[in-house]
Amino acid sequence: MRVDQATRLKGLEQEHARLKRLVADLSLDNSILKEVAAGNF
């Protein structure tokens, strides 16, 4: 693997981790909002 490919891979891995955290946060927010909307708070 060339240096530029390794650098790109590292960047993509970091972006992937960031997006996974974002999805987890949004899923939690969505779950909380559904609970509130259902009156289960």
C-alpha distance matrix in Angstrom:
0.0 3.8 6.6 8.3 6.3 6.5 10.0 10.9 10.1 12.3 14.9 15.1 15.6 18.3 19.9 20.0 21.8 24.1 25.1 25.8 28.1 29.7 30.4 31.8 34.1 35.3 36.0 38.1 39.9 40.7 42.0 44.2 45.6 46.4 48.3 50.2 51.0 52.4 54.5 52.8 52.4
3.8 0.0 3.8 5.5 5.2 6.2 8.7 10.0 10.5 12.4 14.4 15.3 16.4 18.5 20.0 20.9 22.6 24.5 25.6 26.8 28.9 30.3 31.3 33.0 34.8 36.0 37.1 39.1 40.7 41.6 43.2 45.2 46.4 47.5 49.5 51.1 52.0 53.5 55.6 54.1 53.5
6.6 3.8 0.0 3.8 5.4 5.1 6.1 8.6 9.8 10.5 12.4 14.2 15.2 16.7 18.4 19.8 21.2 22.7 24.3 25.7 27.4 28.8 30.2 31.8 33.3 34.7 36.1 37.8 39.3 40.5 42.1 43.9 45.1 46.5 48.3 49.8 50.8 52.5 54.4 52.9 52.1
8.3 5.5 3.8 0.0 3.8 5.5 5.1 6.2 8.5 9.9 10.6 12.3 14.2 15.5 16.5 18.2 20.1 21.2 22.5 24.3 26.1 27.0 28.5 30.4 31.8 32.9 34.4 36.4 37.5 38.6 40.5 42.3 43.2 44.7 46.7 48.1 48.9 50.7 52.7 51.5 50.7
6.3 5.2 5.4 3.8 0.0 3.8 5.4 5.1 6.0 8.6 9.8 10.4 12.1 14.2 15.2 16.1 18.3 19.9 20.8 22.2 24.4 25.5 26.5 28.4 30.2 31.2 32.4 34.5 35.9 36.7 38.5 40.5 41.5 42.7 44.8 46.3 47.1 48.7 50.8 49.5 48.9
6.5 6.2 5.1 5.5 3.8 0.0 3.8 5.4 5.0 6.1 8.7 9.8 10.4 12.4 14.2 15.1 16.5 18.4 19.9 20.9 22.8 24.4 25.6 27.0 28.8 30.2 31.3 33.2 34.8 35.9 37.4 39.2 40.6 41.8 43.6 45.2 46.3 47.8 49.7 48.2 47.5
10.0 8.7 6.1 5.1 5.4 3.8 0.0 3.8 5.4 5.1 6.3 8.7 9.9 10.8 12.5 14.2 15.6 16.8 18.5 20.1 21.6 22.8 24.5 26.1 27.4 28.8 30.4 32.1 33.3 34.6 36.4 38.0 39.2 40.7 42.5 43.9 44.9 46.8 48.5 47.1 46.2
10.9 10.0 8.6 6.2 5.1 5.4 3.8 0.0 3.8 5.4 5.1 6.2 8.6 9.9 10.5 12.1 14.3 15.3 16.4 18.2 20.1 20.9 22.3 24.3 25.8 26.7 28.3 30.3 31.4 32.5 34.4 36.2 37.1 38.5 40.6 42.0 42.7 44.6 46.6 45.4 44.6
10.1 10.5 9.8 8.5 6.0 5.0 5.4 3.8 0.0 3.8 5.4 5.1 6.1 8.6 9.8 10.3 12.3 14.2 15.2 16.3 18.5 19.8 20.8 22.5 24.4 25.5 26.6 28.6 30.2 31.1 32.7 34.7 35.9 37.0 39.0 40.6 41.5 43.1 45.1 43.6 43.0
12.3 12.4 10.5 9.9 8.6 6.1 5.1 5.4 3.8 0.0 3.8 5.5 5.1 6.3 8.7 9.8 10.7 12.5 14.3 15.4 16.9 18.5 20.1 21.3 22.9 24.5 25.8 27.4 28.9 30.3 31.8 33.4 34.8 36.3 37.9 39.4 40.6 42.3 44.0 42.4 41.6
14.9 14.4 12.4 10.6 9.8 8.7 6.3 5.1 5.4 3.8 0.0 3.8 5.4 5.1 6.2 8.5 10.0 10.6 12.3 14.2 15.6 16.5 18.4 20.1 21.3 22.5 24.3 26.0 27.1 28.4 30.3 31.8 32.9 34.5 36.4 37.6 38.7 40.6 42.3 41.1 40.1
15.1 15.3 14.2 12.3 10.4 9.8 8.7 6.2 5.1 5.5 3.8 0.0 3.8 5.4 5.0 6.0 8.6 9.7 10.4 12.1 14.3 15.1 16.2 18.2 19.9 20.8 22.1 24.3 25.5 26.4 28.3 30.2 31.2 32.4 34.5 36.0 36.8 38.5 40.5 39.3 38.6
15.6 16.4 15.2 14.2 12.1 10.4 9.9 8.6 6.1 5.1 5.4 3.8 0.0 3.8 5.5 5.0 6.2 8.7 9.9 10.5 12.5 14.2 15.3 16.6 18.5 20.0 21.0 22.7 24.4 25.6 27.0 28.8 30.3 31.5 33.2 34.9 36.0 37.5 39.3 37.8 37.1
18.3 18.5 16.7 15.5 14.2 12.4 10.8 9.9 8.6 6.3 5.1 5.4 3.8 0.0 3.8 5.4 5.2 6.2 8.7 9.9 10.8 12.4 14.4 15.5 16.7 18.5 20.0 21.4 22.8 24.4 25.9 27.4 28.8 30.4 32.0 33.3 34.6 36.4 38.0 36.5 35.5
19.9 20.0 18.4 16.5 15.2 14.2 12.5 10.5 9.8 8.7 6.2 5.0 5.5 3.8 0.0 3.8 5.4 5.0 6.1 8.6 10.0 10.5 12.3 14.2 15.3 16.4 18.2 20.0 21.0 22.2 24.2 25.8 26.8 28.4 30.3 31.5 32.5 34.4 36.2 35.0 34.2
20.0 20.9 19.8 18.2 16.1 15.1 14.2 12.1 10.3 9.8 8.5 6.0 5.0 5.4 3.8 0.0 3.8 5.4 5.1 6.1 8.7 9.8 10.5 12.3 14.3 15.3 16.3 18.4 19.9 20.8 22.4 24.4 25.6 26.7 28.7 30.3 31.2 32.8 34.7 33.4 32.8
21.8 22.6 21.2 20.1 18.3 16.5 15.6 14.3 12.3 10.7 10.0 8.6 6.2 5.2 5.4 3.8 0.0 3.8 5.5 5.1 6.3 8.7 10.0 10.7 12.4 14.3 15.3 16.7 18.5 19.9 21.2 22.8 24.5 25.8 27.3 28.9 30.2 31.7 33.4 31.7 30.9
24.1 24.5 22.7 21.2 19.9 18.4 16.8 15.3 14.2 12.5 10.6 9.7 8.7 6.2 5.0 5.4 3.8 0.0 3.8 5.5 5.3 6.3 8.8 10.0 10.7 12.4 14.3 15.5 16.6 18.3 20.1 21.3 22.6 24.4 26.0 27.2 28.5 30.4 31.9 30.6 29.5
25.1 25.6 24.3 22.5 20.8 19.9 18.5 16.4 15.2 14.3 12.3 10.4 9.9 8.7 6.1 5.1 5.5 3.8 0.0 3.8 5.4 4.9 6.1 8.5 9.8 10.4 12.1 14.2 15.1 16.2 18.1 19.9 20.8 22.3 24.3 25.6 26.5 28.3 30.2 29.1 28.4
25.8 26.8 25.7 24.3 22.2 20.9 20.1 18.2 16.3 15.4 14.2 12.1 10.5 9.9 8.6 6.1 5.1 5.5 3.8 0.0 3.8 5.4 5.2 6.2 8.7 9.9 10.5 12.4 14.3 15.2 16.4 18.4 19.9 21.0 22.7 24.5 25.6 27.0 28.8 27.3 26.8
28.1 28.9 27.4 26.1 24.4 22.8 21.6 20.1 18.5 16.9 15.6 14.3 12.5 10.8 10.0 8.7 6.3 5.3 5.4 3.8 0.0 3.8 5.5 5.1 6.1 8.6 9.8 10.6 12.3 14.1 15.3 16.6 18.4 20.0 21.3 22.7 24.2 25.8 27.2 25.7 24.7
29.7 30.3 28.8 27.0 25.5 24.4 22.8 20.9 19.8 18.5 16.5 15.1 14.2 12.4 10.5 9.8 8.7 6.3 4.9 5.4 3.8 0.0 3.8 5.4 5.1 6.1 8.5 9.9 10.5 12.1 14.2 15.4 16.4 18.3 20.0 21.1 22.3 24.3 25.8 24.8 23.8
30.4 31.3 30.2 28.5 26.5 25.6 24.5 22.3 20.8 20.1 18.4 16.2 15.3 14.4 12.3 10.5 10.0 8.8 6.1 5.2 5.5 3.8 0.0 3.8 5.5 5.1 6.0 8.5 9.8 10.3 12.1 14.2 15.1 16.3 18.3 19.9 20.7 22.3 24.3 23.2 22.8
31.8 33.0 31.8 30.4 28.4 27.0 26.1 24.3 22.5 21.3 20.1 18.2 16.6 15.5 14.2 12.3 10.7 10.0 8.5 6.2 5.1 5.4 3.8 0.0 3.8 5.5 5.1 6.2 8.6 9.8 10.5 12.4 14.3 15.3 16.7 18.5 19.9 21.2 22.8 21.2 20.6
34.1 34.8 33.3 31.8 30.2 28.8 27.4 25.8 24.4 22.9 21.3 19.9 18.5 16.7 15.3 14.3 12.4 10.7 9.8 8.7 6.1 5.1 5.5 3.8 0.0 3.8 5.4 5.2 6.2 8.6 9.9 10.7 12.3 14.3 15.5 16.6 18.3 20.1 21.3 20.0 18.9
35.3 36.0 34.7 32.9 31.2 30.2 28.8 26.7 25.5 24.5 22.5 20.8 20.0 18.5 16.4 15.3 14.3 12.4 10.4 9.9 8.6 6.1 5.1 5.5 3.8 0.0 3.8 5.4 5.0 6.0 8.5 9.8 10.4 12.2 14.2 15.2 16.2 18.2 19.9 19.1 18.5
36.0 37.1 36.1 34.4 32.4 31.3 30.4 28.3 26.6 25.8 24.3 22.1 21.0 20.0 18.2 16.3 15.3 14.3 12.1 10.5 9.8 8.5 6.0 5.1 5.4 3.8 0.0 3.8 5.4 5.0 6.1 8.6 9.9 10.5 12.4 14.3 15.2 16.5 18.5 17.3 17.2
38.1 39.1 37.8 36.4 34.5 33.2 32.1 30.3 28.6 27.4 26.0 24.3 22.7 21.4 20.0 18.4 16.7 15.5 14.2 12.4 10.6 9.9 8.5 6.2 5.2 5.4 3.8 0.0 3.8 5.4 5.1 6.2 8.6 9.9 10.7 12.4 14.2 15.4 16.7 15.1 14.5
39.9 40.7 39.3 37.5 35.9 34.8 33.3 31.4 30.2 28.9 27.1 25.5 24.4 22.8 21.0 19.9 18.5 16.6 15.1 14.3 12.3 10.5 9.8 8.6 6.2 5.0 5.4 3.8 0.0 3.8 5.4 5.1 6.2 8.6 9.9 10.6 12.2 14.2 15.4 14.6 13.6
40.7 41.6 40.5 38.6 36.7 35.9 34.6 32.5 31.1 30.3 28.4 26.4 25.6 24.4 22.2 20.8 19.9 18.3 16.2 15.2 14.1 12.1 10.3 9.8 8.6 6.0 5.0 5.4 3.8 0.0 3.8 5.5 5.1 6.2 8.7 9.9 10.4 12.2 14.3 13.8 13.8
42.0 43.2 42.1 40.5 38.5 37.4 36.4 34.4 32.7 31.8 30.3 28.3 27.0 25.9 24.2 22.4 21.2 20.1 18.1 16.4 15.3 14.2 12.1 10.5 9.9 8.5 6.1 5.1 5.4 3.8 0.0 3.8 5.5 5.1 6.3 8.7 9.9 10.7 12.5 11.2 11.6
44.2 45.2 43.9 42.3 40.5 39.2 38.0 36.2 34.7 33.4 31.8 30.2 28.8 27.4 25.8 24.4 22.8 21.3 19.9 18.4 16.6 15.4 14.2 12.4 10.7 9.8 8.6 6.2 5.1 5.5 3.8 0.0 3.8 5.4 5.1 6.3 8.6 9.9 10.7 9.5 8.7
45.6 46.4 45.1 43.2 41.5 40.6 39.2 37.1 35.9 34.8 32.9 31.2 30.3 28.8 26.8 25.6 24.5 22.6 20.8 19.9 18.4 16.4 15.1 14.3 12.3 10.4 9.9 8.6 6.2 5.1 5.5 3.8 0.0 3.8 5.4 5.1 6.0 8.5 9.8 10.0 9.7
46.4 47.5 46.5 44.7 42.7 41.8 40.7 38.5 37.0 36.3 34.5 32.4 31.5 30.4 28.4 26.7 25.8 24.4 22.3 21.0 20.0 18.3 16.3 15.3 14.3 12.2 10.5 9.9 8.6 6.2 5.1 5.4 3.8 0.0 3.8 5.5 5.0 6.1 8.6 8.7 9.9
48.3 49.5 48.3 46.7 44.8 43.6 42.5 40.6 39.0 37.9 36.4 34.5 33.2 32.0 30.3 28.7 27.3 26.0 24.3 22.7 21.3 20.0 18.3 16.7 15.5 14.2 12.4 10.7 9.9 8.7 6.3 5.1 5.4 3.8 0.0 3.8 5.5 5.1 6.3 5.2 6.4
50.2 51.1 49.8 48.1 46.3 45.2 43.9 42.0 40.6 39.4 37.6 36.0 34.9 33.3 31.5 30.3 28.9 27.2 25.6 24.5 22.7 21.1 19.9 18.5 16.6 15.2 14.3 12.4 10.6 9.9 8.7 6.3 5.1 5.5 3.8 0.0 3.8 5.4 5.0 5.7 5.5
51.0 52.0 50.8 48.9 47.1 46.3 44.9 42.7 41.5 40.6 38.7 36.8 36.0 34.6 32.5 31.2 30.2 28.5 26.5 25.6 24.2 22.3 20.7 19.9 18.3 16.2 15.2 14.2 12.2 10.4 9.9 8.6 6.0 5.0 5.5 3.8 0.0 3.8 5.4 7.6 8.8
52.4 53.5 52.5 50.7 48.7 47.8 46.8 44.6 43.1 42.3 40.6 38.5 37.5 36.4 34.4 32.8 31.7 30.4 28.3 27.0 25.8 24.3 22.3 21.2 20.1 18.2 16.5 15.4 14.2 12.2 10.7 9.9 8.5 6.1 5.1 5.4 3.8 0.0 3.8 5.6 8.3
54.5 55.6 54.4 52.7 50.8 49.7 48.5 46.6 45.1 44.0 42.3 40.5 39.3 38.0 36.2 34.7 33.4 31.9 30.2 28.8 27.2 25.8 24.3 22.8 21.3 19.9 18.5 16.7 15.4 14.3 12.5 10.7 9.8 8.6 6.3 5.0 5.4 3.8 0.0 3.8 5.7
52.8 54.1 52.9 51.5 49.5 48.2 47.1 45.4 43.6 42.4 41.1 39.3 37.8 36.5 35.0 33.4 31.7 30.6 29.1 27.3 25.7 24.8 23.2 21.2 20.0 19.1 17.3 15.1 14.6 13.8 11.2 9.5 10.0 8.7 5.2 5.7 7.6 5.6 3.8 0.0 3.8
52.4 53.5 52.1 50.7 48.9 47.5 46.2 44.6 43.0 41.6 40.1 38.6 37.1 35.5 34.2 32.8 30.9 29.5 28.4 26.8 24.7 23.8 22.8 20.6 18.9 18.5 17.2 14.5 13.6 13.8 11.6 8.7 9.7 9.9 6.4 5.5 8.8 8.3 5.7 3.8 0.0
